[in-house]
Amino acid sequence: MKKLSYILIATSLVFSSCKKDFLEEDPRTFLTPGNFYKTESDLQLGLNAVYRTPQDRYSNMWGAPCWFGWATDLGYLSAANNHAYHNQPSFLRNDFNSASDMPFAMWDYVYRHVKDINFLLEALKTVDAPAEVKSSIEAQARAWRAHLYFDGVRIFGAIPLITTPISDVNVLRSMTRSPIADVYAQIVSDLEIGMNTLPNTYTSANDRGRVTSGACAAMLARVYITMAGYPLRQADKWEKAKTILKEFVVDKKFGTQYALFDEYSDAFADANIPGREAVWTVNFTRGTFGQGSQVHTDFSPIELYYDSRAGLGKGGGWSNELPTPAFLASYQPNDKRYAFTYWSSTADLPVEYAAINSSPGGPVVFAAPHVKKFRETSPNDLSQASGIDHYIIRYADVLLMYAEALNETSDPNAATYVNLVRRRAGLSDLPALSQQQFRDQMLLERAWELCFEGERRFDLTRTGTYFSRVKAWNSQAGANVIEGKHELWPVPQREIDINPNLLPNNPGY
């Protein structure tokens, strides 16, 4: 569903990296980041391009955050599917290294878009525009920069912290990795500006999907919760998270529009995103490759892509991944989320499977269950570009974070907020639990509610449970997992070859 009019600026002209011979030309004859921004309209174009940033990651199989549910306790690589087997990313099995493609893809994503945002922020200092317009653009751009750096620091640990435009290749080649605490300090600063500057809601329909004060507040709470855990272990951040989340949930400081849908499935209906459960989303356009989501193609059975027929709808699948048996077994029998999240047998699939065959037009047999949570529901839409928006944060997550923060600060009301989520799923309220029992239970609650939405690996890492959970719940990734290594990814070898100052690499790589 398209919520914003994205006017894309040709990256080869405006936001591309500058080669040496390019820099030596007369800058007046080229459209560069340095001379593009002249008017208020140019600033708006630049901001629209910033909103295109997350589509770059969320719209393809190499960057979609749902992949951070794999190589965890939730999901594993499907070896029964020939197509998936021959295209399996090594990181799903925890046997990747610094030369692997995935670390480079994520590093490149973060810094390519941080660069664009830094040029936009710099232009705000000189371009003539109303103060309120510039303030809004700055706050939105900073929020997205914080989001990028939050991904980067959680994936790679210490990383270069760049907050101003850099065109000198020699400077870039001499950058060192900033301490993790310094990166988080910048993230907090950027989100605080967004939280204190942006409106709770936007009045124009054309602005639906833009970052709000509530989006920044919820992300800041997530940042504080992460800082309270591994690797910083700053326990005082639980109080900070609790304060913000109380303002969000109880005091309604960031608006009264947030609430749970009555049914779990309603939260993922195309017509409901953005909706009352949406706090921060990535917006997509159906049928437009590069601006449409491909998340559904990673999970759905491949036959629905090869053999889509009138009336069957479209799964558009590559059948790459399956939920782990241990995770499936953890669900309570009456949890309504299970039936919505999985095709649990071949009988549930919209096409009957006769034999293993991955050729176009042929029937296929796959091991069940498959994830159907992100399925494309538009009948007969045969493109791979879904218009269903993706949540970065939704209200159920805010409630679960609040419950977790209350428990960590010994507040007796912690169960109140997780029970709101459980009741929607058809589950009874939690019994009385000790603080440690509540911690353990929250790992399950977050998995059942938020599975495959992008946070699982980070949840396990911050709670110090990544190694033990993967070892116990995922025999595939658990066979290779090494404690103290796989909590982080390696700095890409291609970056080290250009800039040896990025060494030493993360432990184990």
C-alpha positions in Angstrom: 0.0 0.0 0.0 1.6 3.2 -1.1 1.3 5.9 1.6 3.9 8.4 0.4 4.7 9.7 -3.1 8.3 8.6 -3.5 10.2 10.7 -6.0 13.4 8.8 -6.6 16.5 10.7 -7.2 18.9 8.9 -9.6 21.5 7.5 -7.4 24.1 7.7 -10.1 23.7 11.4 -10.2 22.9 12.5 -6.7 23.7 10.1 -4.0 26.4 7.9 -5.5 29.9 7.5 -4.1 32.3 9.9 -5.6 35.2 8.5 -7.6 38.5 10.4 -7.9 38.1 11.5 -11.5 34.6 12.6 -10.7 35.8 14.8 -7.9 38.4 16.4 -10.2 35.7 17.7 -12.7 34.1 21.1 -12.5 31.4 20.5 -9.9 29.1 23.0 -11.6 28.7 20.7 -14.6 27.4 17.7 -12.5 24.5 17.1 -10.2 26.2 16.1 -6.9 25.1 15.9 -3.3 27.0 19.1 -2.7 25.2 21.2 -5.4 21.8 19.5 -5.7 20.2 21.1 -2.7 19.2 24.7 -3.7 15.5 25.1 -2.7 12.9 23.9 -0.2 11.6 21.6 -2.9 15.0 20.0 -3.2 15.0 19.3 0.5 11.6 17.6 0.2 12.9 15.5 -2.6 15.9 14.5 -0.5 13.6 13.5 2.4 11.4 11.4 0.1 14.6 9.6 -1.0 15.3 8.9 2.7 11.9 7.2 2.9 13.0 5.1 0.0 15.9 3.8 2.1 14.2 1.1 4.0 12.5 -0.3 0.9 16.0 -1.1 -0.3 16.5 -3.4 2.6 13.0 -4.7 3.3 12.1 -5.4 -0.4 14.6 -8.2 -1.2 15.6 -11.5 0.2 19.1 -10.5 1.1 18.1 -7.6 3.4 14.6 -8.4 4.7 14.7 -8.2 8.5 12.6 -11.3 8.8 15.8 -13.2 8.0 17.0 -12.3 11.6 14.5 -15.0 12.8 16.6 -17.6 11.0 19.7 -19.2 12.6 17.9 -18.6 15.9 15.5 -20.7 17.9 12.7 -19.8 15.5 13.7 -20.9 12.0 16.1 -23.0 9.9 17.0 -23.5 6.2 14.7 -25.8 4.2 17.0 -28.5 2.8 14.0 -30.5 1.3 13.4 -27.8 -1.3 15.9 -28.1 -4.2 15.5 -24.4 -5.1 16.2 -23.2 -1.6 19.0 -25.7 -1.1 21.0 -24.4 -4.0 20.6 -20.8 -2.9 21.0 -21.2 0.8 22.8 -18.3 2.5 25.5 -19.6 4.7 24.6 -17.4 7.5 21.4 -19.4 8.1 23.7 -22.2 9.2 26.1 -20.0 11.2 29.0 -21.0 8.9 29.7 -17.6 7.3 32.8 -15.5 7.5 34.1 -12.0 6.6 34.1 -12.8 2.9 30.4 -13.9 2.8 28.0 -11.8 0.9 25.5 -11.0 3.7 27.8 -9.0 6.0 28.8 -6.9 3.1 25.2 -6.3 2.0 24.2 -5.1 5.4 27.3 -2.9 5.9 26.8 -1.4 2.5 23.1 -0.8 3.2 23.9 1.1 6.4 26.7 3.4 5.2 25.3 4.0 1.7 22.1 5.5 3.3 23.8 7.2 6.2 25.8 9.0 3.6 22.7 10.3 1.9 21.1 11.4 5.1 24.3 13.3 6.2 24.3 15.2 2.9 20.6 16.2 3.5 21.3 17.3 7.1 24.2 19.4 5.9 22.1 21.0 3.3 19.6 22.2 5.9 22.3 24.5 7.2 22.4 26.6 4.0 19.2 26.1 2.0 16.6 28.8 2.5 13.4 27.3 3.8 10.9 28.0 6.7 12.3 27.0 10.1 9.4 24.6 10.8 10.0 22.8 7.5 13.7 22.4 8.1 13.1 21.3 11.7 10.7 18.6 10.5 13.0 17.3 7.8 15.9 17.2 10.2 14.0 15.2 12.8 12.7 12.7 10.3 16.1 12.3 8.7 17.8 11.8 12.1 15.2 9.2 13.0 16.1 7.1 10.0 19.8 7.6 10.6 19.3 6.3 14.2 17.5 3.3 12.8 20.4 2.6 10.4 23.0 2.9 13.1 20.9 0.8 15.5 21.0 -2.0 12.9 24.7 -1.5 12.3 25.8 -1.5 16.0 23.6 -4.5 16.8 24.9 -6.5 13.9 28.6 -5.5 13.8 29.3 -4.1 17.3 31.8 -1.2 17.1 31.5 0.6 13.8 32.6 3.9 12.2 30.4 6.7 13.4 30.0 9.2 10.5 27.7 12.2 11.1 28.9 14.7 8.5 29.4 14.4 4.7 32.7 12.9 3.7 33.8 13.1 0.0 37.5 12.6 0.5 38.2 8.9 -0.2 41.4 9.1 1.8 39.4 10.1 4.9 37.0 7.2 4.4 40.0 4.8 4.0 41.4 5.9 7.4 38.2 5.6 9.5 38.3 3.5 12.6 35.6 1.8 14.5 33.9 3.9 17.2 33.2 2.4 20.6 29.7 0.8 20.9 28.7 3.3 23.6 29.5 6.2 21.3 27.4 4.9 18.5 24.5 4.4 21.0 24.9 7.9 22.3 24.4 9.3 18.7 21.4 7.0 18.2 19.8 8.3 21.4 20.5 11.9 20.5 18.9 11.5 17.0 15.8 9.8 18.4 15.4 12.3 21.2 15.3 15.1 18.6 12.7 13.2 16.6 10.6 12.4 19.7 10.6 16.0 20.8 10.1 17.6 17.4 7.8 15.5 15.3 4.0 15.5 15.7 2.0 12.6 17.1 0.0 12.3 13.9 -0.1 13.9 10.5 -3.2 15.6 9.1 -2.6 15.0 5.4 -3.3 11.6 3.9 -0.2 12.1 1.8 1.9 12.0 5.0 0.6 8.7 6.3 3.6 6.5 7.0 5.9 9.3 8.0 7.9 9.0 11.2 6.1 10.4 14.3 7.0 11.3 17.8 5.6 8.0 18.9 7.7 6.1 16.4 10.8 7.7 17.8 9.8 7.1 21.4 9.1 3.4 20.8 12.4 3.0 19.0 14.2 4.9 21.8 12.7 2.5 24.3 13.9 -0.4 22.2 17.4 1.2 22.1 17.4 1.6 25.9 16.3 -2.0 26.5 19.1 -3.2 24.2 21.7 -1.0 26.0 20.5 -2.6 29.3 21.6 -6.0 27.9 24.5 -7.4 26.1 27.1 -6.1 25.4 26.8 -2.7 27.3 24.8 -4.1 30.3 23.8 -0.6 31.4 21.1 -1.6 33.9 20.0 2.0 34.5 18.6 2.0 31.0 15.6 -0.1 32.2 14.3 2.9 34.1 14.7 5.1 31.1 12.8 2.6 28.9 10.1 2.3 31.5 9.6 6.0 31.7 9.2 6.4 28.0 6.9 3.3 27.7 4.7 4.6 30.5 4.3 7.9 28.6 3.4 5.9 25.5 1.0 3.3 26.9 -0.5 4.8 30.1 -0.2 8.6 29.7 -0.9 8.6 25.9 1.7 11.4 25.5 2.4 10.3 21.9 -1.3 10.0 20.9 -4.4 8.1 21.6 -4.4 6.3 18.2 -2.5 3.2 19.3 -4.3 0.0 20.2 -4.3 -3.7 19.5 -6.6 -5.0 16.8 -9.3 -7.4 18.0 -7.7 -10.2 16.1 -4.1 -11.0 15.5 -4.7 -11.6 11.8 -6.2 -8.1 11.4 -2.8 -6.5 12.2 -1.4 -8.0 9.0 -4.2 -7.1 6.6 -3.2 -4.8 3.9 -6.0 -2.4 4.6 -4.9 -2.1 8.2 -1.3 -1.0 7.7 -0.8 1.8 8.7 -3.5 1.4 11.3 -4.0 1.6 15.0 -1.3 -1.0 15.7 1.3 0.6 13.4 3.9 2.6 15.3 6.7 2.6 12.6 6.3 1.0 9.2 8.0 0.6 5.9 5.6 1.4 3.0 5.4 -0.6 -0.2 3.8 -0.3 -3.6 2.2 -3.4 -5.1 3.5 -4.5 -8.5 6.5 -2.1 -8.5 9.7 -4.1 -8.3 12.1 -2.4 -5.9 9.2 -0.6 -4.2 7.2 -3.7 -3.3 8.0 -6.2 -0.5 9.4 -9.6 -1.3 9.1 -10.9 2.3 6.3 -13.2 1.3 8.4 -14.8 -1.4 11.0 -15.9 1.1 8.5 -17.9 3.3 5.8 -19.2 1.0 5.9 -22.5 -0.8 7.6 -22.2 -4.1 4.8 -23.8 -6.1 2.6 -20.8 -5.4 5.1 -18.8 -7.4 5.7 -21.2 -10.2 2.1 -22.3 -10.6 -0.1 -19.5 -9.6 -3.5 -19.8 -11.2 -6.7 -17.8 -11.4 -8.6 -17.9 -8.1 -5.8 -19.4 -6.0 -4.2 -16.2 -4.9 -0.5 -15.9 -4.8 2.1 -17.1 -2.3 5.0 -16.1 -4.6 7.3 -18.3 -2.7 10.9 -19.5 -2.7 10.3 -21.8 0.3 13.7 -21.0 1.8 13.0 -21.4 5.5 10.9 -23.4 7.9 10.1 -22.8 11.6 12.0 -25.1 13.9 10.1 -28.1 15.4 11.1 -26.9 18.9 9.5 -23.5 18.4 6.3 -25.0 16.9 6.1 -27.3 19.9 6.3 -24.4 22.3 2.9 -23.0 21.2 0.0 -23.6 23.6 -2.8 -25.6 21.9 -5.4 -22.8 22.0 -3.1 -20.0 20.6 -5.0 -18.4 17.7 -1.7 -17.0 16.3 -0.6 -20.5 15.2 -3.3 -21.0 12.6 -2.7 -17.6 11.1 1.1 -17.8 11.1 1.6 -21.3 9.5 0.4 -23.6 6.8 0.7 -26.5 9.2 0.1 -29.4 6.6 -0.1 -29.8 2.9 -3.8 -30.0 3.2 -3.8 -26.3 4.3 -2.1 -25.2 1.2 -4.2 -23.7 -1.7 -2.7 -26.1 -4.2 -2.6 -29.9 -3.8 0.9 -31.3 -4.1 1.5 -34.6 -6.0 5.2 -35.1 -6.3 8.5 -33.3 -5.7 9.1 -31.1 -8.7 10.6 -27.7 -8.7 10.1 -27.0 -12.5 7.8 -24.2 -13.6 4.2 -25.2 -13.7 4.7 -28.5 -11.9 3.2 -29.6 -8.6 5.6 -29.6 -5.6 5.7 -31.4 -2.3 7.2 -29.6 0.7 7.7 -30.4 4.3 5.1 -28.6 6.4 4.6 -26.2 8.0 5.5 -23.1 6.1 5.2 -19.5 7.3 2.1 -17.8 5.9 2.1 -14.7 8.1 3.3 -12.5 5.3 1.4 -14.1 2.4 0.3 -11.9 -0.4 -3.5 -11.8 -0.3 -4.3 -10.0 -3.6 -5.8 -12.7 -5.9 -4.1 -13.3 -9.3 -1.3 -10.8 -8.6 1.6 -12.6 -10.1 4.3 -10.0 -9.5 6.8 -10.6 -6.7 6.2 -7.0 -5.4 3.7 -7.1 -2.6 2.0 -3.9 -1.4 1.7 -5.1 2.2 3.6 -2.8 4.5 6.1 -4.1 7.0 6.2 -3.2 10.7 9.4 -1.9 12.2 7.5 -1.5 15.5 3.9 -2.3 16.3 1.9 -1.6 19.4 2.0 -5.2 20.6 5.8 -4.9 20.8 5.4 -1.7 22.8 3.2 -3.5 25.3 5.7 -6.4 25.6 8.6 -4.0 26.0 6.7 -2.2 28.7 6.0 -5.5 30.5 9.7 -6.4 30.3 10.9 -3.1 31.6 8.4 -3.3 34.5 9.7 -6.7 35.4 13.3 -5.6 35.3 12.6 -2.7 37.6 10.7 -5.0 40.0 7.3 -3.5 39.3 4.4 -5.8 40.2 2.3 -4.7 37.3 4.4 -6.3 34.6 2.0 -9.1 33.8 -0.8 -6.6 33.1 0.6 -5.6 29.7 1.7 -9.0 28.5 -1.8 -10.3 29.4 -3.3 -7.8 26.9 -1.4 -9.5 24.2 -2.1 -13.0 25.4 -5.9 -12.4 25.7 -6.0 -11.4 22.0 -4.3 -14.7 21.2 -6.9 -16.6 23.1 -4.6 -17.4 26.0 -5.3 -17.1 29.8 -3.5 -14.6 32.0 0.0 -15.5 33.3 0.2 -17.1 36.7 2.4 -15.5 39.4 6.0 -15.7 38.3 9.4 -14.8 39.8 11.5 -12.2 38.1 13.6 -14.8 36.4 10.6 -16.9 35.4 9.1 -13.8 33.9 12.3 -13.2 31.9 12.2 -16.7 30.6 8.5 -16.4 29.7 9.0 -13.1 27.9 11.4 -14.9 25.4 8.4 -17.1 24.5 5.8 -14.3 24.5 7.9 -12.2 22.2 8.6 -15.2 19.9 4.9 -16.1 19.6 3.7 -12.6 19.0 6.6 -11.2 16.9 8.1 -14.2 15.2 9.8 -13.5 11.9 9.3 -9.7 12.1 13.0 -9.0 12.5 13.9 -8.8 16.1 14.5 -12.3 17.3 18.2 -12.5 16.8 18.6 -9.2 18.6 16.3 -10.3 21.4 18.4 -13.4 22.0 21.7 -11.5 21.8 20.7 -8.7 24.2 19.4 -11.2 26.8 22.6 -13.3 26.6 20.6 -16.4 25.4 21.6 -16.6 21.8 24.1 -19.5 22.1 22.0 -21.6 24.5 18.7 -21.1 22.6 20.2 -21.9 19.2 22.0 -24.9 20.5 18.9 -26.3 22.1 16.2 -25.4 19.6 17.9 -25.3 16.2 20.1 -28.4 15.3 21.1 -26.9 12.0 22.5 -23.6 13.1 23.3 -25.0 16.5 25.8 -27.4 15.0 28.0 -24.5 14.1 27.2 -21.8 16.7 30.1 -20.6 18.8 29.5 -18.6 22.0 31.2 -15.3 21.9 31.4 -15.3 18.1 28.0 -15.5 16.5 26.4 -12.8 18.6 28.0 -10.5 16.1 28.7 -10.6 12.4 32.2 -9.9 11.0 33.3 -6.7 9.4 33.2 -7.5 5.7 36.6 -8.5 4.2 36.0 -6.1 1.2 35.8 -3.2 3.6 39.0 -4.4 5.5 40.9 -4.7 2.2 40.1 -1.0 1.5 40.6 0.2 5.1 42.8 -2.0 7.3 42.0 0.4 10.2 38.8 -1.5 10.7 40.8 -4.3 12.2 40.8 -6.1 14.5 37.7 -7.9 13.4 35.1 -9.2 15.8 36.0 -12.3 17.9 36.2 -15.5 16.0 36.4 -14.1 12.5 
